[in-house]
Amino acid sequence: MSEISRKTFLKSSVIGAAGLALGALVGCSEAGKGSTDATPTAANWDREADVVICGAGGTGLAAACSSAEAGASVLVFEKDSKPGGTTALSGGVIQAAGTRWQKEFTSFSDDTPDRHAECYLKQAEGIGDEELIRSLCTGVPEDVEWLSAIGINFVKVYGNCHVPYAEELHADRIHVYEGGGGIGQGGVLTDAEYAEAQRLGATFEFSSEVLHLVYDAENGVSGIIVSVGGAEQRVKANKGVILALGGIDRNLELAKALNQQQYWDLTTQQSMISEFASGDGIRMGLEIGAALATVGGTIDFDLATGQATDNSLPQLPCVTINASGKRFVCEDATYAYQYRAIFQQMTQLDGPTWMILDQNMVEQGVGPWAADVDAAVTDGILIKADTYEALAEALGISATNFVNTMTLWNENVEKHGADLEFGRNTQLIKLDKPPFYAHLNVSANLGSLGGLKIDSNAQVYDLTGKPIPHLYAGGMNSGGWYGLYYPGSGTSLSGGLHFGRVAGRSAANA
């Protein structure tokens, strides 16, 4: 472990020694059966490969390709009946800096991976692993070139919406390929990866649920136990096992224990995650004493409006208020930054938050309701009133607070041309044209943040700060290369692509 990793290990391994208390939850009593005395002998392994990969989403497919490229025999197990995972449900966009496409499609010709890393480090708010973040940002431009070589045609690059404290570090870095960019279009990417992995000789087993790692303290991980066709098999990994099973996205018990915002999403908001994303890779790591990193936070956005998901699109003329009738966040900051604040306000005040709009929305034609705002009111999507006071009454909030909030916003816009409270820098217009509208903020959840602690070789670490032999992880099965809110579109796929490829090479060369 490098000096940077040693300094950041305890800080970014959020669970620390307290992770041992999760034993009953994740079934550590079962993991005891994976100790030395239960390790299968040569006579009772059912199958074997040099590299065994758990998961055939974007991360697992990238790992399969790089392992096979390195000359290893590769066996991939996937719970679903097809490849793709949550990556296939996404827009398939990828963040990278300094690429030929960024130079072609944007004005940020001088952007660099180092500047990209500085932006991610700033947004990680002190808990990200610097070595991992720099490894990601340095390596992903090469990974994007690899995607191009296997048939992905990049046609556009756009940017995140800003974060007030890191605005000077932002640039247009989100790469969009032909046929991608919209929800559910990540399959274009995973189809290309799957075809390449097959061409390279990787073997896939679908409808196969990985149950446990085979592990002993002296030798590390030697294989997996997997259910194939309802029958358990013990599969030997001659070189390494790679965990690419995503986050604890649909695991209520682990979310409740580890990630309050994900639990809130699962129990009160909307989920847009693969039904198979149950955190099995993280559970299996915990069973053998693996550490966690940067656990907490989610990938959340407003499905109704797509507010602040793309800096090339006009942002809604609005302010966002809490159950007390007060503003609390920059409304054109990147979406997950906003939704962290929305989650905190809703749980702290035990009440909803609202997006407040006025006639400017209709006149500008911005947003999903502008063309027929009356229909949105009739359908209950928007609440309408002719005065601030009447809207406050309809929302059940303090009219005094709400009127003061709107008055202050309008005064700052008129007198200063600026948002002096939260640093909004688009749609700086007065919101004083009746009628007024309110939209209830509801999160659309694309997954949880936090995973197994890894180093820049994608090797998994235990709670004492030591590497677990022959165990690797990447993508959202791993943590440390982000903070406690999602730093912007394309980040998870960048981490899956990069650390998946790194894990594949590391395992093949072990």
N, C-alpha and C positions, 0 to 999 in steps of 0.2 A: 504494500500500500504506500502511495506517495505521501510526502509530507503534507500536501494540501488535503488529501483524503483523511489523514490521521487527525488533522486539526478540525475537520468538519464532521467526522464520523458521529460523535456523540450528539452534536447539534442537529444533524439532519436525520439521525436515526431516532425518530420521534418516540417510538415505543420504549426504547431503552430496556433496562432490566425488567421493567414492569410487564413486558411482553410475556414473561413466564406465567403471569396470572391468567393468560388466555388459554391455558392448557385444557381446561374442561370444555371451553367453547369450541376449540378447533379439533378436539379429539386427540390430545397428546397421549392419552392412555393407549390409544391405538398405535400411535407412533412408536411407543416403546417396543412394539412387536417388530419394528424395523431396525432394532439394534443388532449387534454382531451375531447373536445366537439365532436370529431369524433370517439373516442374509442368505438368499438362495445359493446353492452350490452349483458347480458347472453342470451337474446332472439334472437339476430341476428348473433351470431357466427354460422358458417356453420358446423365446425368440431372442434375437440380438441384432444390434447394429452399432456402428461406431458412435453415431450421434442419434439420440432419441429426443424428439421435439414434441412438446405437449401444446397443442393448439395450432390451427391452420388459418388464423387471421393474418392481417398484414405483417405482424411481427414474426410469427412462426413461418410464414412463407418466405420472408426475407432470410431468416435463419437457415431454412432448408436449402435455399439457393447457395448461400455462401459456404455452408458446410460441404455441399456436394462439389462446389467449385474447388474446394481445398482437397478433394479426393476422398472424402469420408463417405461411408455408406450411411444413408439417412432414412429413418423411419419416423413418420409423423402421425400422431393420433389426434383426432378431432371429434368432439362430442356431437356436433351437428352432422347432418347428412351431406354437407357440401362445404367447400372452403369459403373463406371470406370474413367470417366473424363480424364484429362490430365495425371493422374497417370498411366492409362492403356496404354498411348502412350509412356511412358518413358521406361527405362531399368529396373525399379523396384528395383534398388540398394539402400541400406540404410547404413548410417554412424553410427557407434557405437564403443565405446572403452571399453576394459576390459571384453569382452564376451568370452564364451568358444570357439566360432568359431575363434575369433582372436587369441586365444592362440593355437588352433589346426593348423591353416592354415598359420600363419605368425611367424616371429621371434620376434614380439613385445609382449612378454608374460608379460611384466611389465607395459604396457600402462594402463592408468586409465581414467575415465570420467573427472576427474579434469584437467588432461593434455589436453584432447580433448577440454575442455572448454577454456583453456588458448590459444590454437591454434585458435579457432573460435574468441575469443576476440581480439587477435592480428590482425586477418584478417578483423575484423569489423572496424578497424582503428579509434577507439574512439567513435563511434556512436551507437554501439550495447548496448542493455540493459543487463547488467551483470547477473541480476537475471534470466532473460529468458534463456540466453545462458547456465547458469549453470543448470537450471531446465531441459533443453533439454538434455544436455550431461549426466546428472545423471540419467534421467528417461528412455532414449531410450534403454539401454541394457535390461531392463525389458520388454519394448515393443517388442523388437526382440524375446525375449523368448516367449512372447504371440503369435507372428506370428508362431513360431515353433510349439506351442501347437495346432494351428488351421490348421496345415498341410503344412506350408512353410518349405522346406528342404534346409538349407544353405550349400553350397558346396565350397565356395571360398571367400577369403578376399584379396582385393588389396588396393592400396593407390592412393591418389591424386599425381599429380606432384607438385613440391614444389612452394613456394613463397619465394623469396630471403630473405625477412626480418623476416620470420617465419619458416625457414627451420628446425631449431632444435626442433620444436614442432610437426612436421609431423610424422605420422605413418600410417601403413596400416590398415584402418578402414572401408573400403567400402565392405559391405556384399552382396554377390551374391547368389541367391537361384537357385535351379534346375529349368531350363527352363527360367531363367531370365538373365539380363545383357545386352541385346541388345534392340535397339529401338523397341518399340511396345510390349515388353514382360512384362511390368508392369501389364498387365491384369491377369497374374498368381496370383499376390498379391491381386488385387482388387476382383477377383473371389472368393478367399478364404475368404476375409473380408465379401463380400456380402452373401456368404453361411452361415457364422457364424451369421451375423446380422439377417438373416431370421430364423435361428434356434432359436435365442434368442427372436423372436417375433416382431421384428421391421417391420413396414409397409412402403412400398415404393409406391410412385406415380411418374411415368415417364412421359415425354413429358409435364411437368408442370413447368411453369416459375414463379418464385417468383418475385413479383413486388415491394412491399414496406413492411417495418416494421410497425406494429401498436404500437404507442408509445405515452406516455404522460410524461411530465417532473416530475411529482410526483411519478408515479409508475413504470416508465421505459417501457420496451418492454413487451407487453402482447400477441403478436401474429404476424401473417403475412397476407398479401394479396397476393394471388397466382392465376394465370390463369391455370385452369385445363380444358382441352377440349374446350378452347376458352371462358369459363365462369369464372368470378372472384369468388373466395371463400375467406371468412375470417376464418382463422384457429387460434384457441386459443392455446397458450402454457401455461399450468398451472404452469410450473416451469422455462422454459427458451427456448430461440431460439438460435441456433448455426448456424453461417455463415461459410460455407465451400465451397465457390464458386470461389476460386482461386483469381488470381491477375487481373490486368487491361490489360491482355495479348493481347486481340484483340479489345480493346476500343480505337479508334483513338483519340477521344476528350479528354478522361481522360489521355491518354499517352501524348498528346501534352501539357496538362496543368500541369502534375505532373512528367513525366519521359521522359526526352529528349532522352535517349538511346533507350527506348522501341519505341518511336515514330520513331526514325531513323530506327530501325529494321523493323517496320511495313511498312514503306514507301520506303525503299531502299534495304532491305535484304530478307532473307528467313524465313518463319514462319513454325514451326512444332508443333503448339499448337492446342488443341481442338477448333473447331469452336464455341463452346458454352462458352468459357472462355472470357466473356465480362466485367468482373469486377463488376457484379451486387451486390455482397456482399459489396464491398467497396463503391459503389455508395449509397447503402441503408444506410450504416453506416454514410456516409457524410450527408445524408439527415436529420439525427437526431442529428448532431453535434458531431459525433465521431472524435477522433484524428487519425492521421496517424503516422506511424513510419518507419524509414529507407527507404524512398521512393527514388528510383533512381537506375539505374543499371539493368542488365538483366542476364539471363542464356544463354550465347552465346558460340558457339564453331565453329570450321571449319569443316563443313560436309564433304568436299572433302578428308581430310586427317585424321581427328580425332586427330590432333596434341595436345599432352599434356592432354589427357583425362584419361590416365591410365599409372601409373608409371611402370607397368610390361611390357609395350610394348616399342620397340625402337623408339626414337624420330627422326624426320627427320634431316638430316645434312643440316641446313639452317640458314640464318639470315633473319630478317624481317625489311623492310625499309619503310619509309614514302614517300610522294610526293616530298620531297626535296632530296631524295636519302640517308637518314640517318637512322641508327638504333635508336630505341626508347624504346625497351622492351626486357625482358628476354624471349627467344624463347622456353624454356622448362619449364617455369612457368605454373601453372595450367590454363586451357583454358580461363575461364572467366576473370581472371586477365589480360591476354593478350588482350582479346577483349575489355575490358574497355579502354586500351591504344590505340587499333586500332580505336575504335570509336572516342576517343578524337583527335587523329591525323587526321583522315579523316574529321572531322568537323572543326577543327582549320585551317587546310591547304587546305580545299576544294579540296581534291584529294585522290586517292586510296592509299592503302598500298599493299606491295608485299612480298611474300615469295621468297627468292633467294636461288637457289640450283645450284649444279654443277654435274660433272660426278660421284662424290662420291655417290649420290643417286642411280645411276644405278649400280655401283660396289657393293654397300652394299645390294642392293635389298630391300631398305626400302621405303615404301610409295606406293600409288596406281598407280603410273605411271612408276615405275622402270622397270617393265617387258616389257613395250612397250612405251617407252618415245616418240618415233617418232609419234605414233598414237595420243598421247596427244597433241603434237605440231600441227599436222594436224587438230585436232578437235578444236584448239584454246584454249585448257585448259592450256597449257604452252606456254610461249614465249621463243624462243631459240636464242642465239647469241654466237659467237665464242670469243668475248672479252667483258670485262666490259663496255668499251666505246660503243660498238655496242648495248649491252643490254640496257644501259642507254638511248640511242637514241630511241630504240624501245619502251621504257616505257615513253618517254617524260619527263625525269628527268635530273637533273644536272649531267653531266658526272664527273665533278670535285668532287662533293660531294660523288657520288657513288664510284668512284675509291678510294677516301680517306677512305671511310667507310670500303670497303673490304680490303684495305691495312692494316688498323689498326686492324681489326679482325685477319687477317693472322699473323701479327706481334705479337699480344698478345698470340695467340695460340703457335707460334713457340718459342718465348722468355720466356713466363711466364707459358704456359700450363694452362691458365686461361682466363676467360672473365672479364677483369678489368672494363668494363663499366656497365654491367647489371647483372652479377652474374650467367650466364648460367653454368650448371655443367655437362651436357651430350653432346655428339657429339662435343667435343672440338677439331675439326680438321680444318686444313686450307681448305678454299673453293677457290682453285686456279686451278682446273682441268677443262679445257674447254671440251665440250661446257657448257655454263651457261644457267640457266632456271629461269623464273619468273612465279609465280602463284598468281593471284589476290585473295586477302583475301575477302571472303564473309561469313558473319555470318549466322549460322543456329540458330534461336531463339527458345528457349524452355520456355520462359516466362519472366515476369517482376519481379522486386524486389520492395517491399514496400506494406504494408497493414495496417489494423486497429491496433491501439495501444492496446495491451493486457497486463495483468499481468500473473504471474506464474500459476494462476487458469484459464487462458484463458478468463477472463472477459474483455470486451471491455471498454475503457476509453474515456471520452469526452475531449473537448478542454481545460477545466479548471482543468484537472487532477483528475476528479472524475469518479468512475465506473458507467457505465450505467446498472441499475438493469435488470437482467434476459437476458442480451445479451452477447454471447460468440462467439469467433472466433478462427480458427486454420489454420494450413497450410499456403499457400501463400495468403490466405485472411487476414492474420495477418502479422505484421512486428515486428522488434525490435530484433529478434534472429539471425540476420546476418547484414552485412554492405552494402556497395554500389557496391560490385561485389560478384558474387556467389563463396563461398569458396570451392566448390568441389562437385563431384558427390555424390549423396545420401543424401545431406543436405536437399533438399526440401521434400523428402519422410520421412526423419527422423522427420522434423518439422510437417508434416501432421499427421504422425502416433502418435507422442507424444502429440502434442497439441490438436489433435482430440480426443484422449482418455481422456486427462485431461478435455477438454470442456464437453465431455459426462458425466463424473463423476460429474463435478461441477454443470452442469445444473440439473442433476437428483437429486442431494442432496440439491438444493437451497430451 
